[in-house]
Amino acid sequence: MTKKPDLPATAQDHAVSVDLAQALDPIAVLTSVIGTDPSIAELVAFRRSLPDVKLAAREAKRLRDEAMRIRVSDLDRLQLRRCAAALTMAALACKAVTLIWPADDLDIADAKLALAETTGPHLLEEHDHVVMLDNELARRVRIRRAAFAVGELMLPPAPKPPGADSRGLAEWPTSRFDLTAMLPPRGGPPVMAPDELQRWIDRMEATPDLGGLGDRVARLFDTSDRLRHLARVQPGADPVELRTAAEGALIAAYLTAAQVAIRPVPKRSTAEAIRQGVARAIDGRAGRPDPLHMQASLRVLFDDGVWLARLIDPDRMVTTTPSWTEIV
């Protein structure tokens, strides 16, 4: 595990105290440390913090499973749909944290790969598998692969298989990080208490300021680009510090854009225009040196947001995927 660097007290306390398992909006909790007009020090501290991405991946699976499990409960149809939608949106927020945060160490890389195994597409295929996909579906698969990619990070091998004299086979590890560990099995009755389910419903009904989020995305992208430029041309400046701050602003921009991407919005509303504006902003990053996994992640999350809108009310909510600039 990479040792956490020395951070300013406020940022370090924030990074340590964040509990993604209890946060109603983990993205808002992670990005709140930098405020609306962050300083260089705040952006650097944000970039060098190490959120518990393994926990985010596990919560993404737990909440998604609970959203499926709640459908067999005795709730009325309207309440059932609201519960499932709220849990799904929370799962997508945790998924966004897992996808967008760079693979800074092996723990984060393992979290990304483990979540890919449960949400697809799987990274490994049998050698005799014949792919039969049309071009559009093939592009979607490649974008999903890019979203879960861990770059050039060298990964250690998986745990050794049991030998002839091995014992403890019931708990023998199948991978370095297993999302199913410490989670209830899939299916069966709901495991959340009724008051906890109401907590997620209240979050679904509490609409954030999407206009403010859209403006923040644009401002953080401008901040990242400006700092990256200053790192190249400004004499006497610390280029490492400026580049680190630029990375922090970029990560925060993509995380904030993910908040908009996964939020269901009504058709022909101001919120729909804001959502389309954020999609255009992400398209505009295709020519920038942003990490490919971040660009791919937002495309995946916009698609997931469309699926969530269909779960709520396909007649009333926006269920069209934005037209994307191709990324290579």
C-alpha positions in Angstrom: 0.0 0.0 0.0 1.4 3.4 -0.9 2.2 5.5 2.1 0.0 8.6 2.4 1.9 11.8 1.9 1.9 14.6 4.4 -1.1 16.8 3.6 -2.4 20.0 5.1 -4.4 19.2 8.2 -7.8 20.0 6.8 -7.4 18.0 3.7 -5.7 15.1 5.5 -8.4 14.8 8.1 -11.0 14.9 5.3 -9.3 12.1 3.4 -9.1 9.9 6.4 -12.6 10.5 7.7 -14.6 9.9 4.5 -16.9 6.9 5.0 -18.2 5.9 1.6 -20.4 3.3 3.2 -22.4 6.0 5.0 -22.2 8.9 2.6 -25.4 9.7 0.8 -23.4 11.2 -2.1 -19.8 9.9 -2.0 -18.7 12.1 -4.9 -19.9 15.3 -3.1 -18.1 14.2 0.0 -14.8 13.6 -1.8 -14.9 16.8 -3.8 -16.1 19.1 -1.0 -12.6 19.5 0.4 -11.6 21.7 -2.5 -14.5 24.1 -2.5 -15.7 26.2 -5.4 -12.5 28.2 -5.8 -9.7 25.9 -4.8 -6.1 26.9 -4.1 -3.0 25.2 -5.4 -2.5 23.6 -2.0 -6.0 22.3 -1.8 -5.8 20.8 -5.3 -2.5 19.2 -4.5 -3.8 17.7 -1.2 -6.9 16.4 -3.0 -4.8 14.7 -5.7 -2.4 13.1 -3.2 -5.1 11.8 -0.9 -6.0 8.2 -1.1 -9.7 7.5 -0.9 -10.8 3.9 -0.1 -11.5 2.9 -3.6 -11.8 -0.8 -2.6 -14.6 0.2 -0.3 -16.2 2.2 -3.1 -16.1 -0.9 -5.4 -17.6 -3.1 -2.7 -20.3 -0.5 -2.0 -21.1 -0.3 -5.7 -21.8 -4.1 -5.7 -23.6 -4.1 -2.4 -26.0 -1.3 -3.3 -26.6 -2.7 -6.8 -27.4 -6.1 -5.3 -29.7 -4.5 -2.8 -31.5 -2.7 -5.6 -32.2 -6.0 -7.2 -33.1 -7.7 -3.9 -35.6 -4.9 -3.0 -37.8 -5.9 -6.0 -38.9 -9.1 -4.2 -40.1 -7.2 -1.1 -43.7 -6.4 -0.1 -43.5 -2.7 -0.9 -46.1 -1.1 -3.1 -45.1 -0.6 -6.7 -44.3 3.1 -6.5 -42.3 2.8 -3.4 -40.5 -0.2 -4.8 -39.5 1.7 -7.9 -38.2 4.7 -5.8 -36.2 2.4 -3.5 -34.6 0.5 -6.4 -33.8 3.8 -8.2 -32.3 5.4 -5.1 -30.1 2.4 -4.4 -29.0 2.1 -8.1 -28.0 5.8 -8.2 -26.0 5.4 -5.0 -24.3 2.3 -6.5 -23.5 4.3 -9.7 -21.9 7.1 -7.5 -19.6 4.5 -5.9 -18.9 3.1 -9.3 -17.9 6.5 -10.6 -15.4 6.9 -7.8 -13.9 3.5 -8.6 -13.7 4.3 -12.3 -12.5 7.9 -12.3 -9.8 7.8 -9.6 -6.4 7.0 -11.2 -4.8 3.6 -10.4 -2.2 5.1 -8.0 -1.5 1.8 -6.3 -2.3 -1.9 -6.4 -5.3 -1.6 -4.1 -7.0 0.8 -6.5 -6.0 -1.4 -9.5 -7.5 -4.4 -7.8 -10.7 -2.5 -7.0 -11.2 -1.5 -10.7 -10.5 -5.1 -12.0 -12.8 -6.7 -9.3 -15.6 -4.3 -10.2 -15.1 -5.0 -13.9 -15.5 -8.7 -13.2 -18.9 -8.1 -11.7 -20.3 -5.4 -14.0 -18.6 -6.4 -17.3 -17.2 -6.5 -19.8 -14.8 -9.2 -18.4 -11.2 -8.4 -19.2 -10.2 -12.0 -19.9 -11.7 -14.3 -22.6 -11.2 -17.9 -23.6 -8.7 -18.3 -26.4 -11.4 -20.0 -28.6 -14.0 -17.3 -28.1 -15.3 -16.0 -31.4 -16.5 -12.4 -31.3 -19.7 -11.6 -33.3 -20.6 -8.0 -32.6 -21.8 -5.2 -34.8 -19.7 -2.0 -34.9 -21.9 0.0 -32.5 -21.8 -2.7 -29.8 -18.1 -3.3 -30.3 -17.4 0.3 -29.7 -19.5 0.2 -26.5 -17.5 -2.8 -25.3 -14.2 -1.1 -26.0 -15.3 2.0 -24.1 -16.2 -0.1 -21.1 -12.9 -1.9 -21.3 -11.1 1.5 -21.4 -13.1 2.8 -18.4 -11.8 -0.1 -16.2 -8.3 -0.1 -17.6 -5.4 0.3 -15.1 -2.9 1.6 -17.5 0.7 0.3 -17.5 0.7 -0.7 -13.9 2.3 -4.1 -13.5 0.0 -6.4 -11.4 1.3 -9.3 -9.3 -0.1 -12.8 -10.1 -3.3 -14.0 -8.6 -3.2 -16.2 -5.5 -1.7 -19.7 -6.0 -4.1 -22.6 -6.5 -4.4 -25.1 -3.6 -2.0 -27.9 -3.5 -2.7 -31.6 -2.7 -2.1 -31.1 1.0 -3.8 -27.6 1.3 -6.6 -27.0 3.8 -9.0 -24.2 4.5 -10.4 -24.7 1.0 -13.8 -23.2 1.8 -12.1 -19.8 2.2 -9.3 -20.3 -0.4 -8.9 -16.9 -2.2 -9.8 -16.8 -5.9 -8.3 -13.4 -6.5 -6.3 -10.7 -4.8 -9.5 -8.7 -4.0 -12.9 -10.4 -3.9 -15.9 -8.1 -3.9 -18.2 -10.8 -2.5 -16.2 -11.0 0.8 -18.2 -9.7 3.7 -21.2 -9.0 1.6 -24.6 -10.9 1.7 -25.2 -13.3 -1.1 -27.1 -12.1 -4.1 -30.9 -12.6 -4.2 -33.1 -13.3 -1.2 -35.0 -10.9 0.9 -33.8 -7.3 1.5 -31.2 -6.9 4.2 -31.6 -3.1 4.7 -33.8 -1.8 7.5 -36.9 0.2 6.4 -35.5 3.4 7.8 -32.3 2.9 5.8 -34.3 2.5 2.6 -36.2 5.7 3.3 -32.9 7.4 3.7 -32.0 6.5 0.1 -35.4 7.5 -1.2 -35.0 10.9 0.4 -31.7 11.3 -1.4 -33.3 10.5 -4.7 -35.9 13.2 -4.1 -33.4 15.8 -3.0 -32.3 17.2 -6.3 -28.9 18.9 -6.3 -28.1 22.2 -8.0 -27.4 20.8 -11.4 -26.7 24.2 -12.8 -24.1 24.8 -10.2 -22.5 21.4 -10.9 -22.4 22.1 -14.6 -20.7 25.5 -14.0 -18.2 23.8 -11.6 -17.3 21.2 -14.3 -16.5 23.9 -16.7 -14.5 25.9 -14.1 -12.5 22.9 -13.0 -11.6 22.0 -16.6 -10.4 25.6 -17.2 -8.4 25.4 -14.0 -6.8 22.2 -15.0 -5.9 23.4 -18.5 -4.5 26.7 -17.1 -2.3 25.1 -14.5 -1.0 22.6 -17.0 -0.1 25.5 -19.3 1.6 27.4 -16.5 3.6 24.4 -15.6 5.1 24.5 -19.1 5.7 28.2 -19.6 5.9 30.0 -16.2 9.5 30.7 -15.2 10.4 30.1 -11.6 7.3 28.0 -10.9 7.4 24.5 -9.5 6.2 22.4 -12.4 5.6 19.3 -10.4 3.4 21.2 -7.9 1.4 22.8 -10.8 1.0 19.5 -12.7 -0.2 17.8 -9.5 -2.7 20.5 -8.9 -3.9 20.3 -12.5 -4.5 16.6 -12.1 -6.5 17.2 -8.9 -8.7 19.7 -10.7 -9.1 17.3 -13.6 -10.2 14.4 -11.3 -12.6 16.7 -9.5 -14.1 17.9 -12.8 -14.8 14.3 -14.0 -16.2 13.3 -10.6 -18.5 16.4 -10.7 -19.5 15.6 -14.2 -20.4 12.0 -13.1 -22.8 13.5 -10.5 -24.7 15.0 -13.4 -24.4 12.0 -15.7 -26.1 9.6 -13.2 -28.9 11.9 -12.1 -32.2 11.2 -13.7 -33.8 14.3 -15.2 -37.2 15.1 -16.7 -37.6 15.4 -20.5 -37.7 18.9 -22.0 -36.5 20.5 -18.8 -33.6 22.9 -17.8 -31.9 19.9 -16.2 -31.9 18.1 -19.5 -30.1 21.1 -21.1 -27.6 21.1 -18.3 -27.0 17.3 -18.8 -26.5 17.8 -22.5 -24.1 20.7 -21.8 -21.9 18.5 -19.6 -21.9 15.8 -22.2 -20.7 18.3 -24.8 -18.0 19.4 -22.3 -16.8 15.8 -22.0 -16.8 15.5 -25.8 -14.6 18.7 -25.9 -12.0 16.8 -23.9 -11.5 14.2 -26.6 -8.7 16.4 -28.0 -7.1 17.0 -24.7 -4.4 14.9 -23.0 -6.9 13.6 -20.4 -6.5 10.0 -19.3 -8.5 7.7 -21.6 -10.1 5.9 -18.7 -11.7 9.1 -17.4 -13.2 10.0 -20.8 -14.5 6.4 -21.2 -15.8 6.4 -17.6 -18.1 9.3 -18.3 -19.5 7.7 -21.4 -20.2 4.5 -19.4 -21.9 6.5 -16.6 -24.1 8.5 -19.0 -25.3 5.2 -20.4 -25.9 3.9 -16.9 -27.8 7.1 -16.1 -30.1 6.4 -19.0 -30.8 2.9 -17.8 -31.6 4.4 -14.4 -34.1 6.9 -15.9 -35.9 4.0 -17.6 -36.2 2.3 -14.3 -37.9 5.4 -12.8 -40.3 6.4 -15.6 -39.4 6.0 -19.3 -42.2 8.2 -20.4 -41.3 11.2 -18.2 -37.5 10.9 -17.8 -34.7 11.5 -20.4 -33.8 8.1 -21.9 -31.6 9.1 -24.8 -27.9 8.7 -24.8 -25.9 11.8 -25.8 -24.1 11.6 -29.2 -20.4 11.0 -28.4 -17.3 12.1 -30.2 -15.3 8.9 -30.9 -12.3 8.4 -28.6 -9.4 6.3 -29.6 
